[in-house]
Amino acid sequence: MELFIGPQRHQPFDQDGTIPSNHLHNFEHATISLTFLTYASFAIVLDRIGSKTQHALTQFIGSIAFAQQLLIFHLHSADHMGVEGQYHLLLQLVIFVSFTTTIIGIGLPKSFLISFVRSTSILFQGAWLILMGYMLWTPQFVPKGCYINREEGHQVMRCHGEQALHRAKALVNLQFSWFLVGITIFSLSFYLVWDNFFTKKVEYSTLTREEDDDSDDVEYQKRGNFGDHSKTFIDNMEGKFAIIDNMER
C-alpha cells in the first residue's frame, strides 16, 4: 500500500524504471512487511502439515524476519542524526529483544518466560511505531524549537539549533522510558488477571478423627459387601455343579 497508494503516480518507480531516492524508505518498509508476510505464510503451512520440526522452523523464520527488520532500521535511509533517528535507535533495542528471544525459543520451546518476553517486545514495537506516527508528523506534538519540513517528497522534523535538537531527543528518551514502564505494568497485569481467571483454586483441609473413622467404616462395609457377594456366588456355583452331577448319575 505504501508503494502504490502513497505516490502521486501510484507507482514507486521513476520514469526510467529506477527507484528514486525519495522512495527508498518506502521500499525499505515494504521489504520488512514482505518478510513478515513470508513468515506468517510459512507458519500457516507448517501448522497445516503438522511437521515434526514445525516449532523450530517457525521460530527460525521468525528470527530471520526480526533480523532483517533490525538490519533495515539500523541502515535506514532516513536521517539518523535527527529526532526520527532517535526513535529508530530506541526501536532497534526492542527489535533486538524480539530477535534474541526468538532465537533462544528454538532451543527452549516450552519456556513460558521466553515466550512472554517475546510477546511483550512485539507489543512494545507496535505501540512505539504508533507513537512515532503521531509524534513525528502531527504539528501539535512537535517539540518546542522544532518544525516539520518537506524534503525530497516526504516530511521530516527539523530543529532550530543544537539545543532544541538535544531537548527533542531527551523527550524521546523519556517517552521510551514511560512506554517501557507502561508496557511492563500492562503485560504483567494482563497475565495475572487471566491466570487468576483460568486457574482453579484447590482448597485442602485436614480430616478430623470422626471423619477418618467414618471413612474407615465405609471402606470396611464395602469390603464386607464384596466378600458376601463372593461367597454367595461360590455357593450358587457349587449348587449348580451338584445338580448336574446328580443328573448324570
C-alpha positions in Angstrom: 0.0 0.0 0.0 2.9 2.4 0.8 4.4 1.7 -2.6 1.3 2.1 -4.8 -1.2 4.3 -3.0 1.1 7.0 -1.5 2.9 8.1 -4.6 1.1 10.6 -6.9 1.6 8.3 -9.9 0.5 5.3 -7.8 3.8 3.5 -8.6 7.1 3.9 -6.8 9.5 3.8 -9.8 11.0 6.7 -11.8 10.3 7.2 -15.5 13.4 5.2 -16.5 12.3 2.3 -14.2 14.8 3.0 -11.4 14.0 3.6 -7.7 14.1 7.3 -6.9 15.8 8.4 -3.7 12.6 9.8 -2.2 11.0 6.4 -2.3 13.9 4.4 -0.8 12.3 4.4 2.7 9.0 3.1 1.1 10.9 0.1 -0.3 12.6 -0.5 3.0 9.3 -0.5 4.9 7.7 -2.7 2.2 10.6 -5.2 2.4 10.0 -5.5 6.2 6.3 -6.2 5.6 7.2 -8.7 2.9 9.5 -10.6 5.2 6.8 -10.9 7.9 4.2 -11.9 5.3 6.6 -14.7 4.3 7.0 -15.7 7.9 3.2 -15.8 8.5 2.6 -17.8 5.3 5.1 -20.5 6.2 3.8 -20.6 9.8 0.3 -21.4 8.5 1.7 -24.0 6.0 3.8 -25.7 8.7 0.8 -25.7 11.1 -1.4 -27.4 8.4 1.2 -30.0 7.5 2.0 -30.8 11.2 5.7 -31.4 10.6 7.8 -32.7 13.5 10.1 -29.6 13.1 7.2 -27.2 12.9 8.1 -25.2 16.0 11.8 -25.0 15.3 11.3 -23.9 11.7 8.6 -21.4 12.6 10.9 -19.8 15.2 13.8 -19.9 12.7 11.8 -18.0 10.0 10.6 -15.5 12.7 14.2 -14.9 13.7 15.0 -14.1 10.1 12.2 -11.6 9.9 13.3 -9.8 13.1 17.0 -9.9 11.9 16.1 -8.2 8.6 13.9 -5.7 10.4 16.8 -4.8 12.7 19.2 -4.5 9.8 17.0 -2.3 7.8 16.2 0.1 10.7 19.9 0.2 11.5 20.8 1.1 7.9 17.7 3.1 7.3 17.9 5.8 4.5 16.2 8.3 6.8 18.2 10.8 8.9 20.0 9.0 11.8 21.0 12.3 13.5 17.6 13.9 13.9 14.6 13.2 16.1 13.4 10.5 13.8 16.7 8.8 14.1 16.4 8.7 17.9 13.0 7.0 17.6 14.6 4.4 15.2 17.6 3.9 17.5 15.4 3.1 20.5 13.2 0.9 18.3 16.2 -1.2 17.4 16.6 -2.1 21.1 13.1 -3.6 21.2 13.6 -5.4 17.9 16.9 -6.9 19.2 14.9 -8.3 22.2 12.4 -9.9 19.9 15.2 -11.3 17.7 17.1 -12.7 20.7 14.1 -14.4 22.4 13.0 -15.9 19.1 16.5 -17.5 18.6 16.5 -18.8 22.2 13.0 -20.1 21.7 14.3 -22.6 19.2 16.2 -24.4 21.9 13.7 -23.7 24.7 10.3 -24.2 23.0 8.5 -24.8 26.3 9.9 -21.8 28.2 7.0 -19.6 29.3 9.3 -16.7 30.2 10.9 -16.6 26.7 7.5 -16.6 25.0 6.2 -13.9 27.4 9.2 -11.6 26.9 9.0 -12.0 23.1 5.2 -11.3 23.0 5.8 -8.2 25.2 8.5 -6.9 23.0 6.3 -7.3 19.9 3.6 -5.4 21.7 6.1 -2.7 22.5 7.1 -2.5 18.8 3.6 -1.9 17.7 2.9 0.7 20.4 6.2 2.5 19.7 5.5 2.7 15.9 2.1 4.2 16.6 3.7 6.8 18.9 6.2 7.6 16.2 3.4 8.3 13.7 1.8 10.7 16.0 4.8 12.5 17.4 6.8 12.9 14.1 4.1 14.0 11.7 1.5 15.8 13.9 2.2 19.5 14.1 0.6 19.8 17.6 3.1 17.3 19.0 6.2 18.8 17.6 8.7 19.7 20.4 9.5 23.3 21.2 12.1 24.7 18.8 11.4 22.2 16.1 9.3 22.1 12.9 8.1 19.9 10.1 9.9 20.5 6.8 9.2 18.8 3.5 12.3 17.3 2.0 12.5 15.0 -1.1 8.8 14.4 -1.2 8.3 13.5 2.4 8.0 15.4 5.7 10.9 15.5 8.1 11.2 17.0 11.6 14.0 19.6 11.9 15.1 21.7 14.9 16.4 25.2 15.3 19.9 24.8 16.7 21.7 22.1 18.7 19.9 22.9 22.0 16.5 22.4 20.5 17.6 19.1 19.0 19.1 17.9 22.2 15.9 18.7 24.1 13.8 16.9 21.5 16.0 13.7 21.8 15.7 13.9 25.5 11.9 14.0 25.3 12.1 10.9 23.0 14.2 9.1 25.7 11.6 10.0 28.3 8.8 8.7 26.1 10.6 5.4 25.7 11.1 5.1 29.5 7.5 5.8 30.2 6.4 3.3 27.5 8.7 0.7 29.0 7.1 1.1 32.4 3.6 1.2 31.0 4.0 -1.9 28.8 5.5 -3.8 31.7 2.6 -2.9 34.0 0.0 -3.7 31.3 1.6 -7.1 30.4 2.0 -8.3 33.9 -1.4 -7.1 35.0 -3.0 -8.8 31.9 -1.2 -12.1 32.7 -2.2 -12.0 36.4 -5.8 -11.3 35.7 -6.2 -14.1 33.2 -4.1 -16.5 35.2 -6.4 -15.9 38.2 -9.4 -16.3 36.0 -8.5 -19.6 34.4 -6.7 -21.2 37.3 -8.9 -23.3 39.5 -8.1 -22.9 43.2 -7.9 -26.2 45.1 -8.5 -25.9 48.8 -7.1 -28.5 51.2 -8.4 -29.2 54.7 -7.3 -31.6 57.5 -9.6 -34.5 58.3 -10.9 -34.8 61.8 -10.8 -38.0 63.8 -14.5 -38.7 63.3 -14.4 -38.2 59.6 -11.4 -40.5 59.4 -13.3 -43.2 61.4 -16.3 -42.8 59.1 -14.2 -43.3 56.0 -12.7 -46.5 57.5 -16.2 -47.8 58.3 -17.3 -47.1 54.7 -14.3 -49.0 53.3 -14.9 -51.9 55.7 -18.6 -52.1 54.6 -17.5 -52.1 51.0 -15.1 -54.9 51.7 -17.7 -56.8 53.7 -20.3 -56.5 50.9 -17.8 -57.6 48.3 -16.9 -60.7 50.5 -20.7 -61.5 50.9 -21.2 -61.3 47.2 -18.2 -63.5 46.5 -19.4 -66.1 49.0 -22.9 -66.1 47.5 -21.5 -66.5 44.0 -19.4 -69.5 45.1 -22.4 -71.2 46.9 -24.5 -70.8 43.8 -21.9 -72.3 41.5 -21.4 -75.3 43.9 -25.2 -75.9 43.9 -25.4 -75.9 40.1 -22.5 -78.4 39.8 -24.2 -80.7 42.4 -27.4 -80.7 40.3 -25.5 -81.5 37.1 -23.7 -84.4 38.9 -26.9 -85.9 40.2 -28.5 -85.8 36.7 -25.6 -87.6 35.2 -25.9 -90.4 37.8 
